[in-house]
Amino acid sequence: MNRLARLARLGLTVGTAVVLAVGLTSSAEAATGRIRYFSSAGQEFQIDNPPDNVCINLRTRAQILVNETNKTVSYYFAANCVNFTSNLAPGRAVSYQNPLSVRVIG
């Protein structure tokens, strides 16, 4: 019986290690596609496959903001996702809101 108990403990230990390793190595979700934005001077910028729930500061205020991802994007008037303005559904665009940061919300 002692041998059976040791074998059971070994199996439990190995199983726990596998679950922890798989759980710890899973990557964060990201939207598929890109967020495009244009400055008031007409310069174009883009963010490819932006991660979910991460605030992204834009390089300049966006005169036009285009969501070409598969997820909804929140946009904010100030940097660091301060002063929430609105949400932008996939495939939609907005102009003259002048956001300075965005976040993919899913």
N, CA, C and O atoms as a DFTB+ gen file, in Angstrom:
424 C
 N C O
     1  1       0.812      -1.194       0.000
     2  2       0.000       0.000       0.000
     3  2       0.855       1.258       0.000
     4  3       0.477       2.275      -0.581
     5  1       2.034       1.182       0.669
     6  2       2.932       2.320       0.734
     7  2       3.401       2.715      -0.666
     8  3       3.502       3.900      -0.981
     9  1       3.689       1.710      -1.508
    10  2       4.132       1.957      -2.875
    11  2       3.015       2.619      -3.681
    12  3       3.284       3.524      -4.470
    13  1       1.808       2.198      -3.502
    14  2       0.658       2.772      -4.204
    15  2       0.440       4.223      -3.787
    16  3       0.091       5.053      -4.627
    17  1       0.636       4.544      -2.521
    18  2       0.473       5.909      -2.030
    19  2       1.537       6.822      -2.632
    20  3       1.241       7.952      -3.020
    21  1       2.784       6.331      -2.710
    22  2       3.855       7.133      -3.319
    23  2       3.584       7.374      -4.796
    24  3       3.821       8.474      -5.295
    25  1       3.100       6.382      -5.491
    26  2       2.781       6.512      -6.908
    27  2       1.649       7.522      -7.118
    28  3       1.682       8.310      -8.063
    29  1       0.665       7.494      -6.247
    30  2      -0.447       8.443      -6.336
    31  2       0.045       9.869      -6.089
    32  3      -0.363      10.794      -6.791
    33  1       0.919      10.051      -5.095
    34  2       1.478      11.382      -4.819
    35  2       2.313      11.885      -5.990
    36  3       2.247      13.061      -6.346
    37  1       3.094      10.996      -6.584
    38  2       3.909      11.368      -7.734
    39  2       3.023      11.810      -8.899
    40  3       3.301      12.809      -9.562
    41  1       1.959      11.052      -9.136
    42  2       1.023      11.414     -10.206
    43  2       0.358      12.761      -9.946
    44  3       0.200      13.564     -10.866
    45  1      -0.024      13.008      -8.719
    46  2      -0.637      14.281      -8.348
    47  2       0.349      15.437      -8.523
    48  3      -0.025      16.506      -9.007
    49  1       1.592      15.226      -8.134
    50  2       2.618      16.256      -8.266
    51  2       2.882      16.583      -9.734
    52  3       2.947      17.754     -10.110
    53  1       3.033      15.561     -10.553
    54  2       3.274      15.774     -11.981
    55  2       2.066      16.464     -12.622
    56  3       2.231      17.394     -13.413
    57  1       0.881      16.023     -12.292
    58  2      -0.328      16.646     -12.842
    59  2      -0.446      18.110     -12.453
    60  3      -0.808      18.941     -13.285
    61  1      -0.151      18.434     -11.220
    62  2      -0.198      19.821     -10.754
    63  2       0.842      20.664     -11.487
    64  3       0.558      21.794     -11.884
    65  1       2.033      20.125     -11.666
    66  2       3.094      20.855     -12.375
    67  2       2.680      21.152     -13.816
    68  3       2.929      22.246     -14.324
    69  1       2.051      20.185     -14.467
    70  2       1.613      20.390     -15.855
    71  2       0.542      21.479     -15.919
    72  3       0.602      22.346     -16.790
    73  1      -0.420      21.447     -15.027
    74  2      -1.481      22.454     -15.011
    75  2      -0.902      23.846     -14.766
    76  3      -1.287      24.804     -15.436
    77  1       0.013      23.960     -13.819
    78  2       0.636      25.258     -13.540
    79  2       1.447      25.754     -14.726
    80  3       1.380      26.935     -15.067
    81  1       2.211      24.877     -15.359
    82  2       3.034      25.296     -16.503
    83  2       2.167      25.770     -17.656
    84  3       2.463      26.798     -18.264
    85  1       1.121      25.054     -17.965
    86  2       0.231      25.450     -19.061
    87  2      -0.503      26.736     -18.710
    88  3      -0.658      27.610     -19.563
    89  1      -0.950      26.862     -17.482
    90  2      -1.673      28.063     -17.072
    91  2      -0.802      29.301     -17.059
    92  3      -1.288      30.387     -17.375
    93  1       0.449      29.181     -16.712
    94  2       1.335      30.329     -16.621
    95  2       1.900      30.760     -17.967
    96  3       2.364      31.893     -18.100
    97  1       1.872      29.886     -18.964
    98  2       2.457      30.243     -20.249
    99  2       1.428      30.716     -21.264
   100  3       1.803      31.063     -22.384
   101  1       0.166      30.742     -20.923
   102  2      -0.828      31.209     -21.891
   103  2      -0.665      32.710     -22.103
   104  3      -0.469      33.464     -21.151
   105  1      -0.748      33.130     -23.350
   106  2      -0.492      34.524     -23.684
   107  2      -1.741      35.372     -23.513
   108  3      -2.860      34.861     -23.457
   109  1      -1.523      36.689     -23.431
   110  2      -2.630      37.630     -23.304
   111  2      -3.391      37.707     -24.624
   112  3      -2.824      37.477     -25.692
   113  1      -4.648      38.023     -24.543
   114  2      -5.464      38.176     -25.734
   115  2      -5.088      39.449     -26.468
   116  3      -4.611      40.408     -25.861
   117  1      -5.300      39.454     -27.752
   118  2      -5.056      40.646     -28.561
   119  2      -6.109      40.700     -29.652
   120  3      -6.597      39.671     -30.119
   121  1      -6.444      41.897     -30.043
   122  2      -7.360      42.077     -31.151
   123  2      -6.637      41.724     -32.446
   124  3      -5.422      41.891     -32.554
   125  1      -7.385      41.240     -33.416
   126  2      -6.830      40.970     -34.731
   127  2      -7.182      42.139     -35.630
   128  3      -8.343      42.537     -35.719
   129  1      -6.188      42.683     -36.290
   130  2      -6.408      43.826     -37.164
   131  2      -5.592      45.012     -36.709
   132  3      -4.552      44.860     -36.067
   133  1      -6.069      46.186     -37.045
   134  2      -5.304      47.385     -36.696
   135  2      -6.217      48.555     -36.366
   136  3      -7.370      48.626     -36.791
   137  1      -5.655      49.455     -35.600
   138  2      -6.285      50.743     -35.334
   139  2      -5.500      51.753     -36.159
   140  3      -4.282      51.868     -36.017
   141  1      -6.193      52.478     -37.012
   142  2      -5.547      53.519     -37.811
   143  2      -6.017      54.874     -37.314
   144  3      -7.173      55.036     -36.921
   145  1      -5.112      55.848     -37.334
   146  2      -5.516      57.201     -36.972
   147  2      -4.708      58.207     -37.776
   148  3      -3.597      57.932     -38.229
   149  1      -5.300      59.372     -37.935
   150  2      -4.727      60.424     -38.762
   151  2      -4.640      61.708     -37.944
   152  3      -5.577      62.071     -37.234
   153  1      -3.503      62.388     -38.054
   154  2      -3.326      63.667     -37.368
   155  2      -4.073      64.755     -38.127
   156  3      -4.570      64.520     -39.229
   157  1      -4.150      65.929     -37.548
   158  2      -4.811      67.048     -38.229
   159  2      -4.043      67.462     -39.486
   160  3      -4.608      68.100     -40.373
   161  1      -2.753      67.100     -39.567
   162  2      -1.948      67.383     -40.759
   163  2      -2.084      66.289     -41.816
   164  3      -1.490      66.379     -42.890
   165  1      -2.876      65.246     -41.504
   166  2      -3.100      64.164     -42.459
   167  2      -2.111      63.020     -42.379
   168  3      -2.166      62.103     -43.199
   169  1      -1.203      63.052     -41.405
   170  2      -0.237      61.974     -41.250
   171  2      -0.936      60.736     -40.682
   172  3      -1.701      60.834     -39.723
   173  1      -0.668      59.573     -41.279
   174  2      -1.314      58.330     -40.856
   175  2      -0.412      57.535     -39.915
   176  3       0.800      57.455     -40.111
   177  1      -1.035      56.946     -38.882
   178  2      -0.362      56.059     -37.934
   179  2      -1.215      54.811     -37.807
   180  3      -2.408      54.839     -38.111
   181  1      -0.614      53.712     -37.359
   182  2      -1.413      52.511     -37.109
   183  2      -0.816      51.689     -35.981
   184  3       0.385      51.730     -35.714
   185  1      -1.697      50.940     -35.328
   186  2      -1.331      50.027     -34.247
   187  2      -1.824      48.657     -34.676
   188  3      -3.031      48.437     -34.769
   189  1      -0.907      47.732     -34.940
   190  2      -1.264      46.395     -35.407
   191  2      -1.518      45.445     -34.247
   192  3      -0.748      45.408     -33.287
   193  1      -2.601      44.676     -34.338
   194  2      -2.962      43.660     -33.350
   195  2      -2.789      44.153     -31.912
   196  3      -2.021      43.569     -31.148
   197  1      -3.491      45.216     -31.539
   198  2      -3.325      45.780     -30.191
   199  2      -3.795      44.813     -29.102
   200  3      -4.793      44.117     -29.286
   201  1      -3.085      44.762     -27.967
   202  2      -3.480      43.867     -26.873
   203  2      -4.760      44.339     -26.191
   204  3      -5.065      45.532     -26.178
   205  1      -5.498      43.400     -25.630
   206  2      -6.717      43.716     -24.882
   207  2      -6.375      44.389     -23.559
   208  3      -5.365      44.077     -22.928
   209  1      -7.231      45.313     -23.154
   210  2      -7.177      45.943     -21.835
   211  2      -5.834      46.589     -21.497
   212  3      -5.415      46.589     -20.340
   213  1      -5.167      47.136     -22.503
   214  2      -3.915      47.864     -22.304
   215  2      -4.113      49.256     -22.874
   216  3      -4.512      49.404     -24.029
   217  1      -3.839      50.273     -22.077
   218  2      -3.962      51.639     -22.552
   219  2      -2.802      51.945     -23.499
   220  3      -1.642      51.686     -23.182
   221  1      -3.132      52.496     -24.659
   222  2      -2.123      52.858     -25.650
   223  2      -2.227      54.355     -25.911
   224  3      -3.262      54.844     -26.363
   225  1      -1.157      55.073     -25.626
   226  2      -1.114      56.501     -25.927
   227  2      -0.785      56.687     -27.404
   228  3       0.155      56.082     -27.919
   229  1      -1.559      57.519     -28.075
   230  2      -1.332      57.797     -29.481
   231  2      -0.172      58.770     -29.625
   232  3       0.131      59.517     -28.695
   233  1       0.476      58.768     -30.779
   234  2       1.624      59.645     -31.005
   235  2       1.207      61.095     -31.186
   236  3       2.006      62.009     -30.983
   237  1      -0.044      61.301     -31.570
   238  2      -0.599      62.641     -31.774
   239  2      -2.109      62.561     -31.602
   240  3      -2.679      61.471     -31.660
   241  1      -2.752      63.673     -31.397
   242  2      -4.221      63.651     -31.337
   243  2      -4.765      63.143     -32.656
   244  3      -4.271      63.510     -33.722
   245  1      -5.772      62.306     -32.585
   246  2      -6.340      61.700     -33.793
   247  2      -7.502      62.539     -34.312
   248  3      -8.544      62.651     -33.667
   249  1      -7.305      63.116     -35.474
   250  2      -8.395      63.825     -36.148
   251  2      -9.433      62.808     -36.621
   252  3     -10.640      63.038     -36.533
   253  1      -8.926      61.662     -37.131
   254  2      -9.776      60.548     -37.562
   255  2      -9.235      59.294     -36.895
   256  3      -8.028      59.055     -36.895
   257  1     -10.136      58.488     -36.323
   258  2      -9.776      57.232     -35.670
   259  2     -10.588      56.123     -36.324
   260  3     -11.812      56.219     -36.403
   261  1      -9.914      55.060     -36.798
   262  2     -10.572      53.973     -37.519
   263  2     -10.279      52.659     -36.802
   264  3      -9.118      52.324     -36.568
   265  1     -11.323      51.918     -36.454
   266  2     -11.160      50.617     -35.794
   267  2     -11.300      49.516     -36.835
   268  3     -12.410      49.163     -37.233
   269  1     -10.176      48.981     -37.270
   270  2     -10.166      47.873     -38.222
   271  2      -9.820      46.558     -37.529
   272  3      -9.263      45.650     -38.146
   273  1     -10.157      46.463     -36.231
   274  2      -9.928      45.232     -35.479
   275  2     -11.238      44.458     -35.372
   276  3     -12.280      44.895     -35.861
   277  1     -11.161      43.305     -34.725
   278  2     -12.346      42.487     -34.500
   279  2     -12.969      42.735     -33.123
   280  3     -13.850      41.985     -32.702
   281  1     -12.521      43.777     -32.421
   282  2     -13.019      44.072     -31.080
   283  2     -13.340      45.554     -30.929
   284  3     -12.888      46.379     -31.723
   285  1     -14.117      45.883     -29.911
   286  2     -14.477      47.269     -29.623
   287  2     -13.287      47.998     -29.008
   288  3     -12.536      47.432     -28.214
   289  1     -13.131      49.259     -29.389
   290  2     -12.050      50.103     -28.889
   291  2     -12.661      51.286     -28.144
   292  3     -13.540      51.971     -28.665
   293  1     -12.189      51.518     -26.922
   294  2     -12.569      52.724     -26.180
   295  2     -11.543      53.795     -26.517
   296  3     -10.354      53.505     -26.652
   297  1     -12.007      55.032     -26.653
   298  2     -11.048      56.114     -26.886
   299  2     -11.262      57.219     -25.867
   300  3     -12.369      57.443     -25.379
   301  1     -10.157      57.906     -25.562
   302  2     -10.094      58.850     -24.452
   303  2      -9.506      60.175     -24.931
   304  3      -8.612      60.195     -25.777
   305  1     -10.005      61.265     -24.395
   306  2      -9.534      62.587     -24.791
   307  2      -8.106      62.844     -24.319
   308  3      -7.342      63.512     -25.014
   309  1      -7.737      62.330     -23.161
   310  2      -6.406      62.583     -22.602
   311  2      -5.521      61.344     -22.701
   312  3      -6.002      60.251     -23.000
   313  1      -4.237      61.521     -22.452
   314  2      -3.287      60.411     -22.413
   315  2      -3.599      59.501     -21.232
   316  3      -4.336      59.881     -20.322
   317  1      -3.035      58.301     -21.255
   318  2      -3.162      57.321     -20.171
   319  2      -4.600      56.914     -19.904
   320  3      -4.957      56.570     -18.777
   321  1      -5.426      56.952     -20.944
   322  2      -6.828      56.528     -20.879
   323  2      -7.614      57.275     -19.801
   324  3      -8.366      56.687     -19.024
   325  1      -7.412      58.583     -19.788
   326  2      -8.137      59.473     -18.890
   327  2      -9.139      60.270     -19.716
   328  3      -8.856      60.646     -20.853
   329  1     -10.297      60.524     -19.146
   330  2     -11.376      61.274     -19.782
   331  2     -11.995      60.484     -20.932
   332  3     -11.877      60.848     -22.102
   333  1     -12.664      59.383     -20.555
   334  2     -13.343      58.512     -21.514
   335  2     -14.257      59.334     -22.417
   336  3     -15.021      60.179     -21.950
   337  1     -14.163      59.071     -23.711
   338  2     -15.009      59.766     -24.679
   339  2     -16.121      58.868     -25.169
   340  3     -17.297      59.205     -25.031
   341  1     -15.762      57.706     -25.750
   342  2     -16.777      56.798     -26.281
   343  2     -16.137      55.473     -26.673
   344  3     -14.928      55.285     -26.532
   345  1     -16.978      54.547     -27.174
   346  2     -16.522      53.272     -27.706
   347  2     -16.692      53.280     -29.211
   348  3     -17.588      53.934     -29.744
   349  1     -15.826      52.548     -29.889
   350  2     -15.862      52.446     -31.338
   351  2     -15.934      50.975     -31.716
   352  3     -14.997      50.216     -31.470
   353  1     -17.053      50.577     -32.316
   354  2     -17.272      49.188     -32.696
   355  2     -16.334      48.780     -33.833
   356  3     -15.819      49.641     -34.547
   357  1     -16.110      47.483     -34.007
   358  2     -15.276      47.017     -35.114
   359  2     -15.817      47.518     -36.460
   360  3     -17.025      47.518     -36.698
   361  1     -14.902      47.942     -37.325
   362  2     -15.292      48.402     -38.643
   363  2     -15.836      49.822     -38.700
   364  3     -16.303      50.264     -39.749
   365  1     -15.780      50.531     -37.594
   366  2     -16.323      51.900     -37.542
   367  2     -15.203      52.925     -37.439
   368  3     -14.067      52.591     -37.099
   369  1     -15.536      54.171     -37.735
   370  2     -14.582      55.277     -37.649
   371  2     -15.259      56.470     -37.002
   372  3     -16.486      56.563     -36.975
   373  1     -14.460      57.369     -36.490
   374  2     -14.974      58.589     -35.881
   375  2     -14.011      59.721     -36.233
   376  3     -12.808      59.504     -36.377
   377  1     -14.551      60.923     -36.370
   378  2     -13.689      62.062     -36.661
   379  2     -14.016      63.227     -35.736
   380  3     -15.118      63.336     -35.199
   381  1     -13.028      64.086     -35.569
   382  2     -13.143      65.319     -34.784
   383  2     -13.459      65.101     -33.310
   384  3     -14.019      65.987     -32.664
   385  1     -13.109      63.935     -32.767
   386  2     -13.222      63.702     -31.320
   387  2     -11.880      63.953     -30.629
   388  3     -11.832      64.144     -29.413
   389  1     -10.798      63.953     -31.399
   390  2      -9.447      64.281     -30.932
   391  2      -8.928      63.424     -29.778
   392  3      -8.372      63.970     -28.825
   393  1      -9.091      62.093     -29.831
   394  2      -8.556      61.262     -28.751
   395  2      -7.032      61.256     -28.731
   396  3      -6.372      61.488     -29.744
   397  1      -6.498      60.984     -27.542
   398  2      -5.056      60.895     -27.355
   399  2      -4.626      59.530     -26.823
   400  3      -3.432      59.250     -26.712
   401  1      -5.617      58.670     -26.491
   402  2      -5.289      57.304     -26.064
   403  2      -6.472      56.391     -26.365
   404  3      -7.613      56.834     -26.493
   405  1      -6.157      55.085     -26.474
   406  2      -7.169      54.076     -26.794
   407  2      -6.933      52.816     -25.964
   408  3      -5.851      52.597     -25.420
   409  1      -7.989      51.990     -25.885
   410  2      -7.894      50.699     -25.184
   411  2      -8.864      49.722     -25.858
   412  3     -10.038      50.043     -26.043
   413  1      -8.377      48.536     -26.224
   414  2      -9.240      47.480     -26.761
   415  2      -9.973      46.848     -25.598
   416  3      -9.351      46.406     -24.632
   417  1     -11.300      46.802     -25.685
   418  2     -12.075      46.267     -24.566
   419  2     -12.767      44.958     -24.892
   420  3     -13.379      44.360     -24.007
   421  1     -12.694      44.503     -26.099
   422  2     -13.259      43.190     -26.432
   423  2     -14.520      43.214     -27.204
   424  3     -15.066      42.160     -27.528
